[in-house]
Structures are given as structure tokens and as C-alpha cells.
């Protein structure tokens, strides 16, 4: 059964060569012309034709203008967002900086959580910086793809990660790996004395109204950083909206003041999609705009287009991969077609 909530919308297009600073507006009802409603209807119709797509939520200028379930659970029910979880951990790092619990992204593992360092680790491991974890430029052997099962079957996920051989110089190039995000989550746990679950609930869940349920823990009890978190499509959209608002919610700072801007600044490049990558977010052009997106296996997606005032959350079938040149590209084209025709209005940002 199809479920849709459709409101009117308005937008503003601003061409840019870098991702702009995000506006700080709060939730409000978007105003619109009949053409704007036509644009969002066209997006909803195009989404319906994608048999792998389960749900889509669109926010425009802080208001939900589309919330549609095509298959699977309704848009207010949590689903596994897979590697979108990495962007959540990145947000928690920004929250820790705001609270003075993390001095900045240049802090090393040795300085922040020396208790996590294995005795057998390469001496360079101790000097890995928070920014190396946030950009997946650790240089350590990847523990995603074919290595993921072996890593997850190990008796100590943190130790296993930090004792793998270096396959690149630290801070040099992106090596996509969930394991580094898990270590970053453990670092946040050690420095705060709180589990990643409790941090997510307190720092993000409470202000944004996101009900984080418990998820996978490693043998030492650390919650998995970088995978298996659950959010509803509406919660995913609110999380993206937090970044569109430059880390503020209802007039209060949730993350460090410049965290969204820093996160949406290119730091490295994905070897698979050739898209840029910041702190936990991929970055790509979208029409006359630049977009940031969090992606998870199968086609779980949060896409933020600050200059258009648009946030889109999509959930998809988790049983099949979403390759950068395949289904994920289809989703980008879907949203890009809408963003390229958004209405121009003063309330976009």
C-alpha cells in the first residue's frame, strides 16, 4: 500500500563551486506555487517506478513536503540504515568538540584514548589523528568488503583493526573501511565514559527526536561504529536537516559551530565513485548545486543540498548492493532531476 504526505514547497537555486555555509533556519511550513507542487509530484511518481526503493522523505526549507512509503515499513518506523551510521558517528565527533570533550580533529589516538592502543601495533598507529578516522585515511588494511567477515569474527575488533598492516601512508588516501569508524566510536566512549548508544541518544536523539535503538556490540561491549544503526526515514531527514542548519536545532547548537561546513569540505576522494569526501559525508555536484550525502548498503541515503534548501532521505531494499555506477547513480539522478527544477523563493534557506 502506498502512503504519501504531500505539502506545498518552495526553493532557491544558488550555483556554487564549493558547498555553501548552511542556513540556520528552524522548521516552518514551506510556501509554494502550483508549479512547486507539480515538481514534487513528479519526484514522487519517478520514485514509484524504482522497484528497489522503499520510502522517500523530502524536506524543503525546513518543512516536510513529501513522505511516501512505496514498499516496506511506514516512514515513521526505524529501519537499518547500514553505513549511514558512519555519518552519525561523525556528527557525534562534532558534538564532542562542542562540549570540549574533544580538542579538535588534530588530536591523536595516543592523546585521546591510549588505553585502546595494542602493544603489537605499529608505532605509527598511536599518531593517527581523529581527522584520519573521519576521512578513512588511516592507511591500515581495509576491513570492509571481503575482509569484513574476518574482522567481525575476531575476538577484539579494536585490537584487530589497529594491528593490521599499513597499505598506504597515514593521512594519504581514502581506504573505505567500517573498522576505523568502530575505533573512533570506541574513542568517543573512552573519552566520555558513555556508550555510543547513550551518546547518540543524548546528543542527537533528544534534540532531534530520534529514537536510537540498541544495535550490534563487539566482544568488549563497544557499540559498532559505522554500521547497523536504525532510523526511520523521517528521522533520517531530520538528521540531514541538522547539517543543513549548520548544526543548530530550535535555536540551539547541537554540534560545533562550524562542524557542518567542515564536514562538507572535500578532504579526499572515493576510489570507486570519484566523489569527494569530507568528515563522514560524500560530496558531489548536483545540477547547479553541490550536494553532500550519507550512503548505506542497498541504497540507504540522506542527501543534503544546502544551496537549494533541500534534504532527501531514501530507504531501499537491503538485500542487494547499490553500486556507485548502478542503483546509487539512479538515486542521484532521481534527486538531481528534482533539485534542478526546484522553485525559486526567499524561504529556501
N, C-alpha and C positions, 0 to 999 in steps of 0.2 A: 504494500500500500504506500502511495506517495503522500508525504506530509510536507506542506510548504507554508512558510510565513513570508509574505511579501509586502514590503513597505515601499514608500517612495524614496528616491535618492537624488543626491546632487554631488558634483565633483569639480575639481580644478586640476588642469594639467600644467605641469611645470617641467620643461625639458631641463636636464641636468647632466653633467659629466661625472659627478660624484653624488653619492646618496646625501640628500639634504638633511639638515637638522630637523628632527621630528617635532611637530607641533605639540603643545601641551593642553589641548582641549579635553574637556570631560565628555561623558556620554550626553547625547542630545538627539532629538529627532531630526533626521535629515529632511530638508525641503526639496521639492523636485518639480520638474515639468513632466508632461506625458511622455516625452522622449526618453527621460531618465528611466521611467518605469518600463518602457519598451526595451531599453538596453539590458536591464536586469532580468527581464523575462526571456530575452534571447539567450542570456547566460544560463538560466535555469533549463531552457529547452535543450541547449547544447550539452549540458551536464547529463541530462536524462539519456542521451544517446551513448554514453560511455558505460558499458555493462560492468566494468570493474569498479566504478565509482559508487560509493555507498551514501555519502552525505556531503553537503556543501553549505557553508555559512559565509555570508558576506557582510562586512561592516563597512559603512561609508560615513566619514566624518563623525565617527563615534557612535553611530546607530546601526543596529542590525537591520539590514534591508532585505536579506534573504536567508532563510533557514529551512533547508529542504532535505528530507530523507528519501532516498530512492530505493535503497535496499538496506537490510540490517536494522540495528537499533535506532531509536529516535535521536534527534540531535542533542537532547539533554542527558543522554546516557553515556557513561565513560566507556572508551574502548582503548585497546593497546595502541599507543602512538609510536611504538618502536623507537627509532633513533631520533625522533623529535625530542626525546628525552635529553639528548646532548645539549640542545638549546636551553632546556630548563636548568641543567647544571651550570651552564654559562651564566644564566640570569642569577643564580644563587651566588656565584662569584661576585657579580656586581652588587648584590645585596650585602655581602660580607664586607666589601670595600666601603660601602656607605656607612656601615656600623663600626668601622675602624678595626674590624677583626682581621682584615687582610690589607696590608700596607699598599698593595698595588700588584700589577701583573709582572713586575720585575723580581718579585720575591722568589727565592729558590726553594726547592723541596727540602734541602738541608735546613734552611731558616724557618720554614713553616711547620714541617712535620717530620723531624729527624727520626722519630720512632718508626716510621714506615720504611726506612732505608734498610734493605737486606745487607747482610755482611758480605755476601758474594757479588754485590752489584759492582759494575764498572764505576770507577771514581767519577766519571762524567755525570752519572745519574744524579748525584747529590746536587749538581749545579743546574739541573733542569728547572726552568722558570715556569711560573703559572701561565705566562703567555704561550709557552711551548705546548702546554697541555690544551689550552683554549683553541689553538690553531692546528693541533695534531701535527706538530713539527718536532716531536720528541727525538726522532731518529731511530728509535727502538723498533725491532721487528714487529710488524703488524699482527694484531690478534683478532682481526676480523676476516671474513671470507673463510677460506679453508682452514685457517688456524683457530677460528672461534671456538669450535667444539673442544679442542685440546685445552685451550685456556680455561674454558668454563668447567672442565673436568678436573682441573688442578686443585690441590688441597689448599692453596693460598693464592688468590687471584692477584693481590697486590704484589706479593713477592715474585710470582711468576712473571708478571709484566715487567718489573724493574730489573730482572736478571736475564732478560732476553738480549741477544746480541744487537749491537748498533748496525743498521743497514744504511744509515745516512748520518750526516753530521747533525747534532742537535741544533734546532733553530733554522735548518736549511730548507727542506721541502716537506710538503704535506704527505703524510702516510696515514691514510684513513684507518682508524682503529678505535674500537669501543673501549679497549683496555685502559688507555690513557685517561679517558673520561672517568672510568671507575676509580683510578688512583686519585684524580682530582676531587671526586666526591668523598673519598676517604680522607683526603687532606682537609677538606672543609669540616668533616666530622671531628677530626682530631683537634682542629684549632678552635672549634666552638663547643665541643663536648656534647653535641646533639647529632642524632642520626640524620641522614639525608632526607628521610621521610619527614621528620619533625621540622627540619629547616624549610622544606618545600611547603609544608602546611602553614607554618608560622609566617614566613617571609613572602610567599606568593599566594598561598591558598586563602589566608584570611582576608587580605585586602581585595583580591580579585574574585573571591567566591568560587575557588577551585577546590574540589574535594579529592585530594590525593589519597588514593587507597594504597595500602601496603603492597609492595611488589617484591621482586626477587632480591634475596640477600646472599652474600658469599659465605663461605665456611666460617669466616671470622665475624660475621654479623653485619658487615657493611652493606648498605643497600646499593644495588647495582647502579653505577653512574653511567648514563649514556644509552640505556635501553630499557624496555619493558614497563615504563610508566604508563598510566592511564589518564586520559582526559576526555571529556565529551567534546564534540565539535564546537559547541558554544563556548566551552572553557578554553579550547584551543584558540578561538578567535579573540577572546579577552586577553589571553597571554600575548598574542601578536599585537593587539591594541596597546598593551602596556609599552611595547617598544615604539609604536607609532607616536605615543605621547612622551617619548624621551624618558621613560622610566617613572612617570608620575601617574597616580591614580587618585581621583577625587581630591585633587589639590595637594596630595602628599607624595613625597619622594619614596619610591619603593626600592629602586636601585640607585647606585651612584649617579650623580647629576649628568655626567657625560657618557654613561655606560652604553646607551643605545647607539649613540653616534660612533663611539669607539668600536662597538661590535659590528657596525655596518661599514667599517673602513676596511678595504681589502688588505689582507696580510700575506696571503699565499694563494695558490691556485690548485684546484682539484685536477689530478691527472686523468680523471675519467670524463668529467663534463666540461673541463676547461673553464668552469665558472670560478670566480674569485671566492675567497673565504675569509671571514673576519673572526670574531670571537663566537664560535658556535653557530654561525649563520652563513649560508651560501649567498652569493651576490651575483646578479646578472642584469643585463639590460632588458627592459620590457617596454616596447614601443618607444615613446619619448621620455620614459621614466627609467629609474633603476630600482630594482626590487631586491629584497632580502627574503630568503626562505629557509625554513627548517624542514627537513625531509626525513621520513622513516620508511622502512621496508614495506613494499607493496603499494606505496603511493599515499602515505600519510603526509599531509602537507600543511604548513602555515606559511602564508605568503604576505609580506608587508610591503606596500608601495607608498612610502611617506608622502611623496610629492603629489600623489593623486588622492590621498586621504583614505586609501583602501586597505583592508585586511581581509584575507580569504583563508578559510580553514576547510580542508578536504580530508575525508577518510575514504579508504578503498579496501578492496579485498587483500588480506594479508597472506594469502596462500601462494601468490606469485610475485616475483621481483618486479620492481619498477625501474628499468634501466634509464640512464640519462638520455640515451638516444631513442628510447621507446616510449613507454607509458608516461614516465615523468615529463618527457618533452611534450606529450599530448596535453598533460595538465597545464604546463606553462603556456601552451598555445591557447588553451581554453580561457585561462585567466587573462592572458595578454590581449585577446580579442575584446574582452570587456573593458580592460583598462584603457585601451586605445580609443574607446568611444565614450568614456565617462563624461558626464555633463560638466560644464564649467560653471562654478558658483563660488560665492565668497565663503561658504561654510565648509569647504573641503578640508581645511586644516584646522 
